[in-house]
Amino acid sequence: MERAVFVYTTWPGLVEAEAAGRELVERRLAACVNILPRMISVYRWRGTVERAEEAVMIVKTRASLAEAVRAVVHETHPYDTPAILVMPLESVDQAYLGWLLDETAERPPA
């Protein structure tokens, strides 16, 4: 049975995150995308400590699609080095997993 994963990434704002999330769901690369606006990030970038307000995106998908999700994030992301973290899930409710797998299954062209 295929495993579910979360792909965690951050975006500079809600508009960019929502556009990328919609593309992932429309392309069936994600069953669901959660976007959490207004997170504060503190990080070192090119020798300087930076602070930024960002939006968090959690992509719910199947493990076999994680690389395709990563590719879309790289294609659509304005950052040079976006955070893209794939997290395996230890346990998933079976009904939810069934829905996730169904929503990310390939469909024949209409």
TAQUIZI-V520213 format. One record per pair of residues at least 6 apart in sequence whose C-alpha atoms are under 7 Angstrom apart, sorted by sequence separation. I is the first residue (numbers start at 0). GAP is how many residues later the second one is. If there is no record, write none. Layout:
I_GAP ; I_GAP
This chain:
10_6 ; 23_6 ; 24_6 ; 42_6 ; 43_6 ; 24_7 ; 41_7 ; 42_7 ; 41_8 ; 42_8 ; 41_9 ; 40_10 ; 41_10 ; 40_11 ; 20_12 ; 39_12 ; 40_12 ; 39_13 ; 40_13 ; 38_14 ; 39_14 ; 69_14 ; 37_15 ; 38_15 ; 37_16 ; 38_16 ; 36_17 ; 37_17 ; 38_17 ; 36_18 ; 35_19 ; 36_19 ; 34_20 ; 35_20 ; 34_21 ; 35_21 ; 34_22 ; 13_23 ; 33_23 ; 34_23 ; 32_24 ; 33_24 ; 32_25 ; 33_25 ; 32_26 ; 31_27 ; 32_27 ; 31_28 ; 29_29 ; 30_29 ; 29_30 ; 30_30 ; 29_31 ; 28_32 ; 28_36 ; 16_38 ; 60_39 ; 61_39 ; 16_40 ; 28_40 ; 11_41 ; 12_41 ; 13_41 ; 11_42 ; 12_42 ; 10_43 ; 11_43 ; 9_44 ; 10_44 ; 9_45 ; 10_45 ; 9_46 ; 8_47 ; 9_47 ; 8_48 ; 7_49 ; 8_49 ; 7_50 ; 6_51 ; 7_51 ; 5_52 ; 6_52 ; 5_53 ; 6_53 ; 5_54 ; 4_55 ; 5_55 ; 4_56 ; 19_56 ; 3_57 ; 4_57 ; 3_58 ; 4_58 ; 2_59 ; 3_59 ; 1_60 ; 2_60 ; 1_61 ; 30_69 ; 30_72 ; 9_73 ; 30_73 ; 8_74 ; 29_74 ; 8_75 ; 27_75 ; 28_75 ; 7_76 ; 8_76 ; 27_76 ; 6_77 ; 7_77 ; 27_77 ; 6_78 ; 7_78 ; 6_79 ; 5_80 ; 6_80 ; 4_81 ; 5_81 ; 4_82 ; 5_82 ; 4_83 ; 3_84 ; 4_84 ; 3_85
